[in-house]
């Protein structure tokens, strides 16, 4: 039995009156965080549901809602379902004002989760995070999937300065690690504490989890590693590849990674060089996602494709200057480079692809345009079922006569027409076309505006998911077409069995 509280299509909001007129208040209004009263009512409802459930029957509890879960909900959950829980997931928890935080932690720490296999806490509390540390360490032998982070702080920091790093993030991970040091004597640890299959870290310093004197995670056992807006990546790559050391057998040789996801907002030539060195030192990846933010022009990633192309099934790769700032600024900030030829050539079995494109290849009908070679390579990708064009055309839709929905449909049909109607009958395997890229607010909050003061920009950039189909004209000739299936989320597409792995990685904005 599972209980999941998900972000609804229309969030519980009252942002007009919630936030004060200061810097943080403006950030919270932009993020469209849920109203406090909405959180209280949702927590009350979930408490009632938990009390009505049969005891020790719940195997999964997932709080995928931006409202903060109260510790009172965790009290009831652990008191009634601790013995049966296998998976526990929530963003962050808070202690009600009328409760004693010390007694609250004592209660939570006294409840063991003997069969826990998956723990996800994407936003650790700034101060009271002793309970998560104990929950983790109490399940060293059973835990296989772990997600830890300070994502909420990282997002607010990014909005304040365009930089995902913040001193509070260091304080959060320091406190968390110190709690674990209090429980375990570092001198008694001769090998990593956790042997995980999946490790996801958001907004924290990865080096704190792999210290020589207190190593928490056995990297060589991982099959999936996701590092989103984390510090310490360059040190990690050097450690794994043995760069600058005299290691005769670098750790990279022991890695069993099959899925790698990296998002980094301070990329430069030095970082990219270390990343490429790491990527070309491992082999056999089936899923690869790289999102980099840098003012520097990107380099070709042909070496990475030659290394992993035969095994890759999903690929996400985007390097951009920064977040979109509006129609009057730099709307399209994606770095465009010729990669489709290499992808088609070296990744013959690719099922899902998510990269930015030069839109002229779909809108310019002149035969002289060199982009026609790009469409030819796309036709060759006979197993491709999902194509995500991560960037929208750099135009101002408010200056067109078309409604936004029709404008998006025109873009989608120009792509479908190019890919499905060709001298070679096109790419018959393509089932899903996605325009635009997801952000933190799309995934975690729902329909929160990217910019409250510019709804046109939000509606233009909001991801659109289309299904491919064929209609017949009055002459009886088949004509490929794109049918809008979903907007702003991929939940319905996933539920319908669509391939959505390349839609999971997202930008902070």
N, C-alpha and C positions, 0 to 999 in steps of 0.2 A: 504494500500500500504506500502511495506517495501523496504528499501534499505540497503543491507548488503555488506560490503567490507571485504572479507575474506582473510586469508593467503593462497597464491597460492602454488602449488606443488613445483615450482622452484622460490624461493624468489628473489627479486630485490636486488642484492648484488654487492658490489665491495670491499670486505674486504681486498684484497691484498694491496690496496693503501690508505685505509681509515684511519686506526688507527695508531697513533704514537707508537714508540717503548718504551712504558712505561708500568707500571703494568696494568693500566686501559685499555690501547690500546690492550694489549694481551687478556684481559678479553673480550673486545668487539669483537675481532677476533674469539675467541672461541665461543661466542654466535652467531656469524655471523649476526650482526645487519644490517638492510637495509642501503644502501648507501644514503647519504644526497640528492643527485640528484634524486634518485628513489622516495624519500618521496615528494620532490617538484613536480615532474611530476604526481604522484598519487593524490596529493591534488588538483592540477590544473584540473585534469580529473573529480574529484568528485564535484568540484565547478561548472563546466560546466553542469554536470548531474543535480545538485540541481536547477540550474537556468532554466532548461528546464522542470522540473516537475511542474504539476499543484499546485498552492498554497494551503496550508492547506489541503493536501490530504495524507500526509505521516504519518503513525501511528507508524512506527518503523525505527530507524536509528541505525545500529550496525556496528562499525568499529572494526572488528576482524582481523586486520592486524598489523604487528609489526612496520610499518611505523607510525610515529607520526602524528596525525591529527592537522593541523594548526588551530589557532583560527579564521582565515579568513573563513575556511569551517564552523565553528560553527556560525559565523556571518550570513552567508547566510542561514544556516539551521534554526536558530532561527528567522530570519527575515521573512522567507517564510513558515515555517512549525510549528512554536511554538504552535499554537492553536490546532493542530491535533495530535501532538506527544503523544504517550502513553508509549513508551519504548525508552530509550536513552542509548547507550552503546559504550564506547570507552576506550582504555587503558590509554592514556594520551594525552594532547594537549600542543602545544608550540605556543609562540608568535613570529612571524617573526621579524628579526633584525631591519627592518625599521619601526616597529610599536611601539607606546607608550604603555607599559604594563598597566599603570594606566587607560588610555582611553579605552584600550581593555577590562579591567575588568568592567569599567563603562558601556560599551555597553552591555556586556554579562549579567550583573546584571539587566539591564533595560528590558530584555526580559523574560517574565513570561511563564511558561509551565503549564497552568491551569489543564490539564488532565493527567499529568505524573503519571504513576503507577509503572514504573520500571526504576531505575537509576543504571548504572554500571560504576564506575570509578576505575579500578583496580590499577592504578598508579597515585595517586594524585601528582600535582606539588609540588616541594619542598617549594616554596615561594608563588607564586601567586595562592593560592587555595581558595580565598574568594568567587569566583563565584560558585564552587561546593557546598560550604556551604550554600549559598543563594538559589541555585537551590533545595537543599535538604529541607531546612526549609520552602521554599515557597510552598512545596507540602506535608506538614505534613498530611493533611486529605486524600490525594489520593494515596500516595506512599505505595506500598505493597511489593515491591521487591527492595532490596538495596545491592549493592556490592561496597565496598570501600577498597582501599589498597595502598601499596607502593611496589608493586611486583617487579618492575624494579630494585629498590634499593636493595631489599632483594636478588634478584638473583645475582647482582654484588657483594654484600657483601659475599654471600655464596661462590662465586668463589674465592674471595680474601683470605678468611680465613677458608672456610669450615663451617662457622657459619653464620646463617641467620640474626643475630642481628647486628644493626649498629646504631650509634648515630643519623644519618640523619633520621632514621625511627621515632625516638622519636620526632625530630624537626618537621617532617611532620605532625604527628597527633596532636602535641601540637598547631601548627599554625592553623590547621583545626578546632579544638575544640574551640580555642580562638575566631576565627571568629564567631562561632555560639554563643558564650557567649556575643559577642558584639551586636548581633541581639536580643537575648532573655535574659531577666533579670533572672539569676538563682534563685533569691529569689521569683520570681513569678511563678516558675514551681513546681507544687505539684505532678505531675505524669510524667512518661516517655513521651517524645515528640512524638516518632514514635511507632505506633502499626503495625508492619510488619508481613507478612507471611514468608518472606525469608530474611535472613541476612547473607551476605558473607563478611568476613574480611580477608585481605591478608597482612601479614607482619607488622601489627600494633598492638598496645597494646589494648586488649579488655577491660581492666579495665577503660580506658579513656572514654568509651562509656556507662558505667553503674555506674558512680560515684554517690554517695548518694546525693551530692549537685547539680548535673547536669546530670540527667540520660536521655540519648538520645533514647535508644532502650528498649522497653518493652519485655523482654525475655520470659515472660509467654505467649505471643501471638504468638510466632514463631512456625511454623511447620517444617522449615528447618533452620539449623544453620551450617555454614561452617567456620572453623577457620584454616587458612593455614599459617603456619610459624609465628604464632602470639605470642606476649609476654602476660604475665599475666594470662596464662591458669590455673596455680595452684591456684591463688587467685580466679579466676572465679569458679573453682570446689568447693573450700572451701565455697565461698559465697552461691552457689546454694544448697549445701548439709548441710550447717550449721555447718560444722566441726570447732571445736574450739570455738564455740559460745553456748549460751544458748537458741537458737531459738527453740520455741515450735512448730513452723510450718515453716520448711525450704522452700525456694523458689522452690526447686526441685519438690515439690508436686503440684505446679501450672503449671508446664511445659506441653506443648502440642506437643512436638517435635515428628516428624515422620521420619525425615531425619537428620543425624548427620555426618559431615565430619571433620576429624581432621588430620592435618599434622604437625608434630613437630620434629625438628632436634636436640633437646638437651634433649632427654628423659633419665631418670635414674630410679632407683627403687622407689624413692620418688614420682616422677611425675607419674609413672605408677600406683602406689598405689592410688593416688588421682583420676586418670582417671578411674580406675576400680571401685572405690567407687561411682563415679558419674554415671557410666554406669549401675551399679547394683541398683541405686536409682531411675532410671526412667524405664518406660516400654512402650511397644507398638511401638518400632522403626521398620519401614519397610525398611529403607536404612541406612546402617552403613559402614563407611569407616574410617579406622585407619591406618595411615602411620607414623611410629616412627623410628627415627634414634638414636641408642644407642649402646655403646660397651657392655652393659650388656646382658646376656642371657635372653630371654623373659620368661614370666610365661604363664601358660595355661590360656586360656580365656573361660573355660567351664562355669564359673558363668555368664558371659555375655550372652553366648548362651542360657543357661537355662532361663535367664530373658527375652530375646527378640526372641528366636528361632521360636516360633509359628507365629510371625508376620513378621519376616524378609523375604524380597524378593530379596534383593541384599546385598552382603557382600564383602568388601575389607579389608584385614588385612595383613600388612607386617611390620616386624620389622627387620631392617638391621643395619650393622655396619657402613656403610658409602657408598659414591658413588663409582661406579666402576672405577678402576684406570688403567686397561690395562691387557693384557694377562700375562705380567710378574709379576703382582701384584695380588690383590685380586679381581678377576673378579666377582665371585659369593659371594656377601657379605650378602645375605639374611640369617636371622636366621631361621633355619628349626625346626619345632616342630610338634608333632603329634596332628593335629587339625581336620583332615578330618573326623575321626570317630565321634567326638563330633558335627561337623557341620551337618553331615548326620543324626545323631541321634536326634538333637534338632531343626533342621531347615528343616522340611519335605517339605515345600513349596518354598524353595529357587529356584529362577529363574536364578540368575547370581552370580558367585563366582570368586573371584580374590585373590589368595594367592600364595606364593612360594611353590615349591614341591621339594622333593628329587627325582632327575631324574632317579635314579636307578629303581624305581618302573615301569618305562616305557621302560627301556632299558635292564634290567636284566631278562632273560627268565628262570632262574633256579627256580624250584618249591619251593626250600628251602627258598628263599628270603622272609623275613618277610613283605616286602612292599606289597605283594599280598593282605593282609588284607585291605590296603588302597584302592586298586582298587575295592575291594568288596563293601566298603562303598560308593565309587563313583557311582557304579552301582545302589545303592539304592536311589540315588537322582533323582527320576523319573520326576521331573519338571524342572531340570536344562537345560537351553537352551544356556547359554554362560559360558564357562570356560576360565579364563585367568590365565595361569601359568606365574607368574610375573618374575621369574628368568630363565636365560638361563643356559644350562649345563656349568660347569666351565672347558672348554677346549679351546685350541688355534686352531681356525679353519684354520689358515694359515699353520698348520702342517698336514692338511688332503689333500687328492687329489680331494675332491669334491668341486665344485663351491659353493659359499655361498648360493645361492637359493636352490640348491639340498640338501645341509646340513640341512637347515631349514625344507625343505620338509620331509627329513628323520625323524627329530625330531617330526614333526607334525603327520606323519603317524604312528609312534610308539605309540603316545598317542591315536590316533583315533582307532588303531587296538586294543589297550588294553581296551578302554572304550566301543567300539561298538560291539566287537566280544567277547562274554563271554558265560559261561554256562547258563546265564540267558538272552541271547540275548542283553546284554549290555544296555546302557542308550540311548533309542530311541529318547528322547526329545532333545538331544544335537544337536544344529545347528551351533554354532560358537565356534571356538577354537582360542585363542589369545596367542601368545608366546611373552614374554617380557613385560616391563612396560613403560609407557609414561613419558616423562620429559617435563619441561617447554618449551624447544626448539621445541620438537615435536608438542606441542599444540599451542604455540604462534608464532613460527617463520617458521615452515614448515620443510624443509629438512636441517636445519642448523646442521653441524656436531657436535657430542658430543665432539669430540676431533679432530681438524683439522689435527694434526700431525699423527693421527692413524685412517684412514678411515676404515681399516679392523675391528677395534673395534666397530666403529659406525655402520657399516653395519651388524655386528653380533648381536648387542644389539637392533637394530631398531625393534620396534614391528611388528609382522607379524600376519595378520588376515586371518584365513582359514574358509571356509565353509565345512561342512561335506556332503559327498555324498556316493553313493554305485555304484560300477562298477561290471560288471559280467565277470568272467574269461571264458576262452574258454570252460571249463567244464560246464559252466552255473551256477557256484557257486557265490553267492554275496560276494563282498569284500569291506569293508568300506575303504574310502580314504579321504584325506584332500586336498582341492583345494584352492590354494592361491587366496584370494579375494582382499586384500588391504595391503599396506605396509606403516608404518610411520604415519598413520592417520586413523580415523574411520569414516570420513565423508560419504564415499560411503556406508559403512555398515549401518550407521544410516539412510541414505536416502532410503535404501532398506528395512527399517522396522526392522532392527536387534536390538537386546537388547544390548545396549552399556553403560548402566549406570555405570558399574564397570570400564569402561575405562576412565571416566572423571577425577577421581583423578590422580594427577601426582606429581612426585618428582621435586624438583628444578633442580636436575641433576641425 
